[in-house]
């Protein structure tokens, strides 16, 4: 016990000093880490906001699952810079979108326009769902019709005597505790 008392006071300051040094090292590295993640910013804050609003409507061609504004891919950075340049040239949103669509196709839009080529994308899942439900309804209807036809062919169900016998057997099983 005395060995522990002698060792304990010496180890606590050493542990605290080591923890303080580690904390200071992390704090010193924090600004450098944040600076590397800062998004690129144009010269004009209003144009930058306009570019980001427009980039929210466009798809990153490399990521394909993110908007151009959300993506950190090198191609997205280049496309955002291209949009900045088009805004600086005085082009409006429709002109910028038309330029990008002519260059990259309708795929560049995060929500592609409804056209003859994209009807399947917009309405295909709904049509497939309705067709699937219709097929299920028809299959169940045919199955029920087949079951009713087989029951009619067998004899149309139980006779009155068989039904009475079944009721008696069920009542006996319930009284004996077999049914719960």
N, C-alpha and C positions, 0 to 999 in steps of 0.2 A: 504494500500500500504506500509506503514511504517513497518507493522508487517511482510510483505513478505520480505522486504529489510533486516530486522534484522534476519530473519530465514534463508534466502538464503545463506549468507556468512558462517554461521555455518554448514549448511548441505552439502555444496560442499566438504569441506575437509573430512568430515565423509564418504561420498559416494566414494570419491577417495581412501581413506584408505581401505575401505571395498573391492573395486574392485581390488586394489593392493594385498591385502591379498588373495583373491580368485585366482588371477593369479599366485601368488607364490605357493599356495597349489597345483594347477593343474600342474605347472612346476615341483614341487617336486615329484608328483605321476607319471609323464610321463616316466621316466627311468624304473620304476618298471613294468609298463604296457608293455613296449616294450620288456623287458627281458623275460616276460612270453610267448611272441609270437615267440621267436627266434627258428628257425628250428634246429633240432639235426644235429650235424656235426661229421663226423668221424675223425680219427687221420690223415688220408692221404687226402689232398685236391684233388689230382688227382683221387684217388679212389672214393672220394665223387662225383666229377663231372661225373665219369663213372657210378656210381650208379644212379645219377639223370637222365642221358641220358637213361639208361635202364628202369628206373621207368616211364619215359614218355610213353613207349610202353606198359606198363602193367596197368591193371584195378584194382582199389581198390575193393576188394571183398565185402566190407561192404557198400560202397557208390554206387557202380555200375555205376555211371554217371561221375566219375572223374578218372583221371589217378592216379597211385600210387604216383607220384611225387606231385600232387596237393592236395591230401587228407590229412586231419589232424586226421583221425580216428585212434584209437589205433591199429587196425589190420594193417593199412597201415604203421604205425610206426614200428611194428614188422616185416612186410615183407621187408621194406627198410633195417632194421638191418640184416635180413637174407641174403639179397642181398649183403650187405657190407661184411658179413662173407664169402660168396661164392667167392666174388672178392678177398678177402684176401687169400683164399685157392688156388688162381690162376686159377679159372675156367673162361672160356671165355663166351661171350654173349650167344652163342648157347647152351652151356652146362647149363647155368643158366636158360635160357628159357625152355629147355627140362625138367629140374628138377622141375620148377614151374608148367609146363603143366602136368607133371606126377602126381604131388601132387594135383593140383586144377583143372585140365582140361583146355580145350582151352578157357574157359570163362575168364581166367586170362589175356588173351591178349586183349588189347584195340581194336585192329583190328584183329579179328580172321582170321586164314588162310582159304583159299578156299579149302574145302575138300568136300567129298560126303555128310557129315553130315551138312555142313554149306551152301550148294548151295541155299537152300530156303532163308536163311538170306541174301545172296549176290544178288541173281537174282529174288527172289520172288516179291518184289515191282515193278520192271520193267515189269515182266510178267503180273502181275495184272493190271497195267496201260494199257498195250497193249490190253489185253483182254477186259477191260472196254471200251476203245475207239472203238474196233471192235464191241462190243455189241451195243454201241451208234450209230455207223454208220449203222449197219444192222437194228436197230429199226427205225431210221429216213428214211432209204430207203423203208422199208415196209410201213411206214406211208404215205410217198409221193405216193407210188404205190396205196395204198388204196384210198387216196384222188382223184387221177387221175381216178381211176376206178369208183368212185361214181359220179364224174363230167361227165364222159362219159355216165353213165347210166341215168343221169338226162336229158341229151340232148346235152351235149357237150358245154355248155356255153350259152351265150346270142345270140339271133338272131340279125340281122342287125338293125331291127326296135327297139328292146329293147335297144340295145347299143346306138342308136341315141337318144332315149328318155332319157336315163340316162345322156348322155352328155348335153342335153338341161336342165335337172333339176339341174345338177351341175353348169352350167353356170348361171342359174337364181339365185341360192343360193349365188354364188360368187358375183354377181352384187348387191344383196340385203345386202351383208355384213355378211351373216351367216357363211361363210367359211373364215378362215383366213390362 
